[in-house]
Amino acid sequence: MSWNLDADRPIFIQIIEHLQNDIVSGVFKPGEKLPSVRDLASYASVNPNTMQRALSELERTGLVHSERTSGRFITEDINMIGELKTSLATAQIQEFIQKMEKLGLSKEEILNLVQKYTRE
């Protein structure tokens, strides 16, 4: 489980993004118990306090919830996970289109390139 965290952006934000990706991609299933803060911090090679901060933010959004003495669990709300997946995909698409437009490509050229590479 490689985390590849980057020093140019806040680590806790990158942890949140990594965990969100793991949730929407099915690495962590709805209702599944997350590893402990210490275990996750060890996997990511970060301070447990940083991991705690990221997990607290995920709890605030409802994607993760705590059960006293049992640990943290992924939400069972499949609609919430689906909406997050769509939101993350939309952000990636928007970033891609902006980069392609900076290269001087029109939307039509971008679509043609995408279609060409999805057929291969």
Backbone as CSV, one residue per row, in Angstrom:
resi,resn,N_x,N_y,N_z,CA_x,CA_y,CA_z,C_x,C_y,C_z
1,MET,0.857,-1.178,0.000,0.000,0.000,0.000,0.900,1.238,0.000
2,SER,1.243,1.752,-1.187,2.123,2.908,-1.307,1.309,4.202,-1.300
3,TRP,1.694,5.125,-0.440,0.924,6.352,-0.289,1.493,7.510,-1.095
4,ASN,2.782,7.538,-1.369,3.399,8.585,-2.196,2.934,9.998,-1.851
5,LEU,3.159,10.413,-0.627,2.764,11.750,-0.194,3.796,12.767,-0.666
6,ASP,3.317,13.952,-0.963,4.097,15.004,-1.596,4.270,16.169,-0.609
7,ALA,5.480,16.669,-0.463,5.770,17.735,0.508,5.220,19.097,0.082
8,ASP,4.743,19.221,-1.148,4.255,20.503,-1.646,2.843,20.864,-1.182
9,ARG,2.121,19.885,-0.654,0.739,20.134,-0.199,0.575,19.586,1.203
10,PRO,-0.399,20.096,1.965,-0.595,19.591,3.332,-0.802,18.072,3.335
11,ILE,-0.075,17.396,4.208,-0.103,15.936,4.278,-1.502,15.436,4.632
12,PHE,-2.173,16.086,5.598,-3.484,15.580,6.013,-4.495,15.644,4.876
13,ILE,-4.369,16.636,3.986,-5.260,16.729,2.818,-4.991,15.544,1.880
14,GLN,-3.717,15.220,1.687,-3.365,14.094,0.824,-3.844,12.773,1.417
15,ILE,-3.811,12.661,2.739,-4.315,11.455,3.400,-5.817,11.330,3.168
16,ILE,-6.532,12.440,3.321,-7.978,12.446,3.074,-8.257,11.973,1.646
17,GLU,-7.540,12.545,0.679,-7.740,12.174,-0.723,-7.435,10.694,-0.957
18,HIS,-6.363,10.222,-0.346,-5.987,8.815,-0.507,-7.087,7.899,0.049
19,LEU,-7.570,8.221,1.233,-8.619,7.390,1.842,-9.919,7.477,1.051
20,GLN,-10.253,8.670,0.560,-11.447,8.804,-0.277,-11.327,7.922,-1.516
21,ASN,-10.170,7.936,-2.156,-9.955,7.094,-3.341,-10.062,5.616,-2.989
22,ASP,-9.501,5.243,-1.839,-9.603,3.840,-1.411,-11.056,3.434,-1.170
23,ILE,-11.852,4.355,-0.664,-13.265,4.055,-0.385,-14.050,3.939,-1.689
24,VAL,-13.913,4.916,-2.589,-14.717,4.877,-3.821,-14.262,3.772,-4.766
25,SER,-13.007,3.351,-4.672,-12.515,2.287,-5.549,-12.771,0.897,-4.978
26,GLY,-13.259,0.831,-3.733,-13.601,-0.458,-3.149,-12.505,-1.114,-2.335
27,VAL,-11.368,-0.433,-2.146,-10.330,-0.984,-1.270,-10.917,-1.169,0.126
28,PHE,-11.646,-0.138,0.581,-12.419,-0.237,1.823,-13.889,-0.273,1.432
29,LYS,-14.588,-1.289,1.856,-15.990,-1.503,1.499,-16.921,-0.751,2.462
30,PRO,-18.145,-0.441,2.002,-19.121,0.188,2.894,-19.319,-0.655,4.160
31,GLY,-19.275,0.003,5.308,-19.469,-0.667,6.589,-18.222,-1.336,7.145
32,GLU,-17.147,-1.363,6.376,-15.920,-2.031,6.808,-15.193,-1.220,7.874
33,LYS,-14.588,-1.931,8.807,-13.797,-1.281,9.845,-12.450,-0.866,9.269
34,LEU,-12.049,0.363,9.568,-10.741,0.851,9.154,-9.664,0.334,10.102
35,PRO,-8.437,0.201,9.600,-7.339,-0.098,10.523,-7.218,1.013,11.564
36,SER,-6.513,0.745,12.638,-6.340,1.741,13.698,-5.567,2.951,13.185
37,VAL,-5.665,4.045,13.911,-4.938,5.267,13.567,-3.449,4.958,13.461
38,ARG,-2.938,4.237,14.443,-1.503,3.914,14.431,-1.117,3.063,13.229
39,ASP,-1.950,2.090,12.874,-1.653,1.252,11.716,-1.692,2.067,10.419
40,LEU,-2.725,2.892,10.272,-2.812,3.727,9.071,-1.633,4.690,8.993
41,ALA,-1.266,5.281,10.144,-0.133,6.203,10.176,1.150,5.482,9.779
42,SER,1.289,4.254,10.224,2.459,3.455,9.875,2.487,3.159,8.371
43,TYR,1.350,2.773,7.787,1.267,2.501,6.349,1.661,3.742,5.543
44,ALA,1.200,4.912,6.007,1.436,6.160,5.276,2.768,6.808,5.651
45,SER,3.418,6.282,6.681,4.678,6.854,7.191,4.490,8.302,7.635
46,VAL,3.423,8.524,8.419,3.146,9.848,8.967,2.937,9.749,10.474
47,ASN,2.936,10.886,11.114,2.676,10.967,12.545,1.215,10.577,12.814
48,PRO,0.945,9.802,13.866,-0.444,9.440,14.181,-1.361,10.650,14.369
49,ASN,-0.815,11.769,14.862,-1.646,12.974,15.022,-2.133,13.502,13.671
50,THR,-1.291,13.396,12.651,-1.675,13.824,11.304,-2.777,12.915,10.765
51,MET,-2.627,11.619,10.978,-3.647,10.665,10.535,-4.953,10.918,11.278
52,GLN,-4.863,11.177,12.580,-6.054,11.461,13.388,-6.795,12.674,12.835
53,ARG,-6.039,13.706,12.464,-6.656,14.926,11.920,-7.413,14.603,10.630
54,ALA,-6.807,13.807,9.756,-7.456,13.440,8.501,-8.715,12.610,8.753
55,LEU,-8.627,11.659,9.653,-9.785,10.817,9.963,-10.916,11.621,10.603
56,SER,-10.555,12.591,11.424,-11.572,13.459,12.031,-12.311,14.242,10.960
57,GLU,-11.591,14.688,9.946,-12.230,15.412,8.842,-13.155,14.476,8.055
58,LEU,-12.738,13.255,7.830,-13.604,12.293,7.139,-14.849,11.983,7.973
59,GLU,-14.699,11.975,9.290,-15.870,11.791,10.159,-16.814,12.972,10.043
60,ARG,-16.246,14.183,9.991,-17.059,15.388,9.886,-17.916,15.352,8.624
61,THR,-17.379,14.788,7.543,-18.130,14.719,6.282,-19.137,13.575,6.271
62,GLY,-19.005,12.627,7.212,-19.931,11.502,7.275,-19.454,10.274,6.518
63,LEU,-18.312,10.372,5.852,-17.799,9.237,5.087,-17.305,8.125,6.011
64,VAL,-16.875,8.515,7.197,-16.381,7.589,8.210,-17.121,7.917,9.500
65,HIS,-17.391,6.910,10.318,-17.980,7.177,11.627,-17.295,6.312,12.681
66,SER,-17.307,6.812,13.914,-16.695,6.091,15.038,-17.759,5.380,15.839
67,GLU,-17.389,4.225,16.329,-18.219,3.518,17.295,-17.350,3.349,18.533
68,ARG,-17.835,3.832,19.641,-17.045,3.796,20.875,-16.466,2.414,21.110
69,THR,-15.235,2.381,21.400,-14.443,1.183,21.726,-14.300,0.191,20.568
70,SER,-15.000,0.426,19.450,-14.919,-0.514,18.326,-14.063,-0.004,17.181
71,GLY,-13.853,1.298,17.109,-13.039,1.864,16.038,-13.848,2.676,15.044
72,ARG,-13.228,2.907,13.903,-13.856,3.698,12.843,-14.294,2.793,11.711
73,PHE,-15.428,3.172,11.116,-16.020,2.381,10.046,-16.379,3.274,8.863
74,ILE,-16.334,2.689,7.674,-16.769,3.373,6.457,-18.292,3.456,6.485
75,THR,-18.819,4.555,5.979,-20.269,4.699,5.913,-20.873,3.548,5.095
76,GLU,-22.091,3.219,5.396,-22.821,2.222,4.613,-23.703,2.903,3.570
77,ASP,-23.654,4.243,3.530,-24.458,5.028,2.594,-23.839,4.952,1.195
78,ILE,-24.334,4.040,0.397,-23.789,3.816,-0.951,-24.010,5.039,-1.835
79,ASN,-25.104,5.770,-1.611,-25.346,6.984,-2.393,-24.269,8.025,-2.118
80,MET,-23.878,8.176,-0.851,-22.829,9.134,-0.494,-21.516,8.754,-1.177
81,ILE,-21.198,7.474,-1.161,-19.964,7.002,-1.795,-20.037,7.230,-3.305
82,GLY,-21.183,6.971,-3.906,-21.364,7.203,-5.345,-21.235,8.670,-5.712
83,GLU,-21.805,9.539,-4.884,-21.696,10.981,-5.132,-20.250,11.445,-5.014
84,LEU,-19.528,10.902,-4.038,-18.122,11.247,-3.884,-17.336,10.774,-5.105
85,LYS,-17.621,9.580,-5.574,-16.934,9.037,-6.753,-17.157,9.944,-7.960
86,THR,-18.398,10.366,-8.170,-18.727,11.269,-9.280,-18.014,12.599,-9.123
87,SER,-17.993,13.118,-7.916,-17.330,14.390,-7.646,-15.824,14.311,-7.914
88,LEU,-15.198,13.238,-7.451,-13.758,13.066,-7.675,-13.455,12.903,-9.163
89,ALA,-14.285,12.141,-9.868,-14.089,11.942,-11.305,-14.277,13.256,-12.059
90,THR,-15.285,14.030,-11.683,-15.546,15.315,-12.330,-14.356,16.255,-12.159
91,ALA,-13.785,16.296,-10.963,-12.619,17.150,-10.711,-11.445,16.727,-11.590
92,GLN,-11.240,15.409,-11.745,-10.156,14.917,-12.592,-10.382,15.296,-14.057
93,ILE,-11.619,15.186,-14.502,-11.951,15.532,-15.889,-11.734,17.019,-16.128
94,GLN,-12.186,17.856,-15.204,-12.010,19.296,-15.353,-10.529,19.668,-15.408
95,GLU,-9.731,19.054,-14.547,-8.291,19.319,-14.543,-7.657,18.882,-15.869
96,PHE,-8.052,17.721,-16.362,-7.541,17.212,-17.634,-7.880,18.174,-18.772
97,ILE,-9.133,18.611,-18.835,-9.563,19.508,-19.909,-8.792,20.821,-19.843
98,GLN,-8.609,21.361,-18.644,-7.847,22.609,-18.503,-6.414,22.437,-19.005
99,LYS,-5.791,21.316,-18.691,-4.418,21.060,-19.144,-4.364,20.926,-20.662
100,MET,-5.347,20.253,-21.241,-5.364,20.082,-22.691,-5.608,21.423,-23.397
101,GLU,-6.475,22.262,-22.808,-6.722,23.576,-23.392,-5.472,24.451,-23.321
102,LYS,-4.675,24.283,-22.254,-3.405,25.024,-22.148,-2.431,24.598,-23.240
103,LEU,-2.590,23.369,-23.732,-1.771,22.893,-24.843,-2.285,23.422,-26.188
104,GLY,-3.407,24.111,-26.146,-3.966,24.691,-27.356,-4.986,23.827,-28.064
105,LEU,-5.442,22.758,-27.405,-6.427,21.876,-28.025,-7.837,22.402,-27.806
106,SER,-8.674,22.276,-28.831,-10.089,22.637,-28.694,-10.817,21.477,-28.009
107,LYS,-12.029,21.738,-27.564,-12.814,20.675,-26.933,-13.035,19.523,-27.915
108,GLU,-13.247,19.841,-29.176,-13.441,18.800,-30.195,-12.177,17.954,-30.347
109,GLU,-11.018,18.603,-30.364,-9.760,17.856,-30.477,-9.532,16.971,-29.248
110,ILE,-9.886,17.498,-28.093,-9.748,16.721,-26.860,-10.630,15.478,-26.935
111,LEU,-11.889,15.662,-27.341,-12.815,14.526,-27.458,-12.315,13.491,-28.467
112,ASN,-11.793,13.964,-29.584,-11.266,13.046,-30.596,-10.105,12.229,-30.039
113,LEU,-9.212,12.878,-29.304,-8.084,12.167,-28.704,-8.550,11.142,-27.680
114,VAL,-9.501,11.536,-26.854,-10.018,10.609,-25.836,-10.669,9.413,-26.518
115,GLN,-11.480,9.662,-27.529,-12.130,8.567,-28.243,-11.099,7.641,-28.898
116,LYS,-10.047,8.238,-29.460,-9.009,7.444,-30.103,-8.357,6.501,-29.086
117,TYR,-8.047,7.004,-27.903,-7.336,6.197,-26.910,-8.249,5.265,-26.128
118,THR,-9.542,5.480,-26.144,-10.437,4.537,-25.463,-10.786,3.371,-26.378
119,ARG,-10.564,3.515,-27.671,-10.796,2.414,-28.624,-9.642,1.422,-28.622
120,GLU,-8.480,1.878,-28.245,-7.281,1.012,-28.301,-7.260,-0.007,-27.205
